[in-house]
Structure formats: structure tokens, C-alpha cells
Amino acid sequence: MQLVRQKEQRASFWSVRVAGVAVLVAVLGSACADPGAGEQPAPAKPAAGQQGRVEGAAGALNAYVERVRKARAARVAAARKWGLDKAPLDAPQPPVVKPKITTRKGFETAGKGLPPVFTTVPTKEKVVFLTIDDGAEKDPALLRMMSELKIPYSAFLSDYLVKDDYGYFRKMQDSGVSLHNHTLTHPYLPGLDYDGQKRQICGMQDVIQKQFGERPRLFRPPYGNYNEDTLRAAKSCGVEAVPLWASEAFVDHMEWREWDRDLHPGDIILTHFRGKGDWKGTMPDMIRRVMKTVTDKGYAVAKLEDYV
């Protein structure tokens, strides 16, 4: 029933836009007409009720166009402020029905019904997804930059790094960022037995629920290493999917999983909360690097949770 209502709402929205376009075309046509052609019969005026509907549709369309124009102008200005050569491209509307996520070939385990492990979301749209791991660097400039540029991203947190400043990540969450699980202390999970892995994963589920009010659906194992016990433990405490990554962003370069060293529709990009103590630059420097790569290749950054 929800899908039917969404389709009806979309149909209503597009009928308003089409009606508005018709009005604009009519107005432009009358404005371009030969002023000396007075011999032509005047078009019949619409009935009062019909005229009101047409004018209302035109007004709604004009308001929508103006909102889009202002939003794009603000993004261009923010890009200039933050030192980007180009403004980020606008992502398309998210899918009404999320794509079916399956485990990437080569990442399977023997267990059935376990959370899928994947590096790319199945989509034909030229979108990629930005994810940031661990929580070590807490740079206020990152929050301002991402908010002003309207770049969506997802954070995968480890408690031993975030517990000294949960407030920083609450601000992140307040701006629309989803916070997910990256274990309590970032261990090599296959080196632990099932109970040890469960403590790491489910313990972090509990921390995020307590501190941020939501139990994560997504989990990323440290270093991308896991085994069947990892996925069983994750499933036991509410994890639905295990996104890894197709490429990794640093301040001065990108690293690639695929042989062609390129982006593909639906690719997940990994980076980390790091500062000058760990790499040659700041978090905003890293964002400039990754956004140059993404935008130059004609991709937009979309919100992972809209697709998974």
C-alpha cells in the first residue's frame, strides 16, 4: 500500500509540473506573438475554477524551480569557500524500492541467511557512497564543510576512539549522518572465537543505541577481515548488511580495489577520521581530494542508507 501511495503522489507531483510547464509555454508564446496580429481571434479564457488550478500549478512549479536554483547557487558558493574546483554534482532522487543487496562473489561464507558482504551497491545511477571509519580525528571543520556542501556520508565508529567525545558525533548525527558499527576496540576479528566477536560487535551495537538512540543496521569489520562467526555474531544483534569498499581516499591519492583503478556506479568509498598527525593534511584536505576525483569522473555522492 505504501508503494501505491508513493506512485500516486509522484503522479500528482508530475501532473502539477506538466501543467506548470504548459502555462509557461503559453505565457512565452503570447509574449513572442506579433503585436500587430490583432486580427487573430483571442484565445478563450479558462473557467474560473480551471484558471485557479492552472495558476496554482504554475506557482508551485515556479517555487520549485526557485528552490532548486537557490540550492545550487548555495552549493556553488560553498564549493568556492572550501576550495573545491567544481561544485559537487547533485545526486538523483533515491530509488522508491531499494535494490536487492547480495554478497559479492569471492566474499561468500558457507552460512545461509547471513548479512551480505559487498563493495558496490547494484545501481545504474552514476552515484557513489562516502563512508568514514573509526572516529579518531574530531575536526569541527569537517562538520561545517560537509553540511555547507550538502555531501552525504556514513560513519562507522569504534568506541575506544569516540568515547572521549560522543558529543562530536551527536552533532554529526543531527546533520543527517547515520552512525554505524565498527566494533568496540577495532580488533582482528577472525582471531577471536564466536563469543569474543559477539562481545565486540553486539557491545558496540549497545553503545550506539545508548549514546545516539538508534541501533545500527550496518556493520564494517576492522580491516575488512571477517569469517562466518563474524557474520553470525553480527546477525544475532541486528546487523542486516556488511558494506566493505571499492576504493579508499587519502589526502594525496586514491587506492583502488578493481583492476581498472576507476569508479563504477554504486561504488563505496572508504576513508578515515584522520588529521595531520596521521597523514599530510586535514579532513577538509581529504574531502577536497575525494570530491575532485568523484566530480571529475561525473559522479555524485548519494546517501548509502537510501540504497541499503
Solvent accessible surface area in square Angstrom, and as a share of the most:
residue,aa,sasa,rsa
1,M,167,0.75
2,Q,119,0.53
3,L,72,0.36
4,V,76,0.44
5,R,121,0.44
6,Q,58,0.26
7,K,127,0.54
8,E,109,0.49
9,Q,118,0.52
10,R,113,0.41
11,A,64,0.50
12,S,64,0.41
13,F,86,0.36
14,W,132,0.46
15,S,65,0.42
16,V,53,0.30
17,R,56,0.20
18,V,97,0.56
19,A,37,0.28
20,G,0,0.00
21,V,76,0.44
22,A,59,0.46
23,V,31,0.18
24,L,66,0.33
25,V,93,0.54
26,A,66,0.51
27,V,84,0.48
28,L,113,0.56
29,G,44,0.42
30,S,81,0.52
31,A,79,0.62
32,C,109,0.65
33,A,62,0.48
34,D,98,0.51
35,P,137,0.86
36,G,66,0.63
37,A,45,0.35
38,G,70,0.67
39,E,168,0.75
40,Q,126,0.56
41,P,117,0.74
42,A,93,0.72
43,P,122,0.77
44,A,100,0.77
45,K,186,0.79
46,P,61,0.38
47,A,70,0.54
48,A,90,0.70
49,G,48,0.46
50,Q,89,0.39
51,Q,77,0.34
52,G,42,0.41
53,R,168,0.61
54,V,48,0.28
55,E,99,0.45
56,G,45,0.43
57,A,9,0.07
58,A,11,0.09
59,G,37,0.35
60,A,49,0.38
61,L,8,0.04
62,N,73,0.38
63,A,46,0.36
64,Y,64,0.24
65,V,77,0.44
66,E,66,0.30
67,R,150,0.55
68,V,75,0.43
69,R,132,0.48
70,K,117,0.50
71,A,65,0.50
72,R,72,0.26
73,A,51,0.40
74,A,62,0.48
75,R,19,0.07
76,V,56,0.32
77,A,49,0.38
78,A,9,0.07
79,A,3,0.03
80,R,169,0.62
81,K,134,0.57
82,W,32,0.11
83,G,47,0.46
84,L,19,0.09
85,D,121,0.63
86,K,112,0.47
87,A,15,0.12
88,P,2,0.01
89,L,66,0.33
90,D,87,0.45
91,A,41,0.32
92,P,53,0.34
93,Q,149,0.66
94,P,54,0.34
95,P,48,0.30
96,V,55,0.32
97,V,99,0.57
98,K,96,0.40
99,P,35,0.22
100,K,166,0.71
101,I,30,0.15
102,T,82,0.48
103,T,50,0.29
104,R,73,0.27
105,K,179,0.76
106,G,66,0.63
107,F,42,0.17
108,E,103,0.46
109,T,43,0.25
110,A,89,0.69
111,G,24,0.23
112,K,184,0.78
113,G,61,0.59
114,L,34,0.17
115,P,8,0.05
116,P,25,0.15
117,V,1,0.00
118,F,4,0.02
119,T,2,0.01
120,T,46,0.26
121,V,0,0.00
122,P,67,0.42
123,T,32,0.18
124,K,197,0.84
125,E,79,0.35
126,K,103,0.43
127,V,0,0.00
128,V,0,0.00
129,F,1,0.00
130,L,3,0.01
131,T,0,0.00
132,I,0,0.00
133,D,3,0.02
134,D,3,0.01
135,G,0,0.00
136,A,40,0.31
137,E,58,0.26
138,K,42,0.18
139,D,25,0.13
140,P,81,0.51
141,A,19,0.15
142,L,0,0.00
143,L,28,0.14
144,R,125,0.46
145,M,0,0.00
146,M,6,0.03
147,S,53,0.34
148,E,62,0.28
149,L,0,0.00
150,K,141,0.60
151,I,6,0.03
152,P,35,0.22
153,Y,9,0.04
154,S,0,0.00
155,A,0,0.00
156,F,0,0.00
157,L,0,0.00
158,S,0,0.00
159,D,19,0.10
160,Y,100,0.38
161,L,41,0.20
162,V,0,0.00
163,K,121,0.51
164,D,114,0.59
165,D,55,0.29
166,Y,39,0.15
167,G,28,0.27
168,Y,13,0.05
169,F,0,0.00
170,R,98,0.36
171,K,134,0.57
172,M,0,0.00
173,Q,45,0.20
174,D,123,0.64
175,S,70,0.45
176,G,42,0.40
177,V,10,0.06
178,S,29,0.19
179,L,13,0.06
180,H,9,0.04
181,N,0,0.00
182,H,2,0.01
183,T,0,0.00
184,L,43,0.22
185,T,72,0.42
186,H,31,0.14
187,P,29,0.18
188,Y,120,0.46
189,L,0,0.00
190,P,37,0.23
191,G,57,0.55
192,L,64,0.32
193,D,96,0.50
194,Y,54,0.20
195,D,83,0.43
196,G,7,0.06
197,Q,0,0.00
198,K,78,0.33
199,R,162,0.59
200,Q,26,0.12
201,I,0,0.00
202,C,17,0.10
203,G,19,0.18
204,M,0,0.00
205,Q,0,0.00
206,D,77,0.40
207,V,29,0.17
208,I,2,0.01
209,Q,85,0.38
210,K,169,0.71
211,Q,42,0.19
212,F,16,0.07
213,G,59,0.57
214,E,116,0.52
215,R,87,0.32
216,P,7,0.04
217,R,74,0.27
218,L,0,0.00
219,F,0,0.00
220,R,0,0.00
221,P,0,0.00
222,P,0,0.00
223,Y,133,0.51
224,G,15,0.14
225,N,58,0.30
226,Y,39,0.15
227,N,51,0.26
228,E,57,0.26
229,D,39,0.20
230,T,0,0.00
231,L,4,0.02
232,R,105,0.38
233,A,0,0.00
234,A,0,0.00
235,K,103,0.44
236,S,63,0.41
237,C,14,0.08
238,G,41,0.39
239,V,5,0.03
240,E,98,0.44
241,A,4,0.03
242,V,0,0.00
243,P,0,0.00
244,L,2,0.01
245,W,40,0.14
246,A,3,0.02
247,S,1,0.01
248,E,27,0.12
249,A,1,0.01
250,F,49,0.20
251,V,21,0.12
252,D,82,0.43
253,H,73,0.33
254,M,18,0.08
255,E,82,0.37
256,W,48,0.17
257,R,90,0.33
258,E,44,0.20
259,W,231,0.81
260,D,54,0.28
261,R,152,0.55
262,D,52,0.27
263,L,6,0.03
264,H,53,0.24
265,P,48,0.30
266,G,0,0.00
267,D,2,0.01
268,I,0,0.00
269,I,1,0.00
270,L,4,0.02
271,T,0,0.00
272,H,37,0.17
273,F,1,0.00
274,R,63,0.23
275,G,4,0.04
276,K,152,0.64
277,G,82,0.79
278,D,102,0.53
279,W,34,0.12
280,K,182,0.77
281,G,5,0.05
282,T,38,0.22
283,M,1,0.00
284,P,8,0.05
285,D,42,0.22
286,M,0,0.00
287,I,0,0.00
288,R,71,0.26
289,R,90,0.33
290,V,1,0.01
291,M,4,0.02
292,K,104,0.44
293,T,20,0.11
294,V,1,0.00
295,T,12,0.07
296,D,69,0.36
297,K,77,0.33
298,G,32,0.31
299,Y,16,0.06
300,A,6,0.04
301,V,6,0.03
302,A,6,0.05
303,K,64,0.27
304,L,3,0.02
305,E,21,0.09
306,D,51,0.26
307,Y,6,0.02
308,V,13,0.08
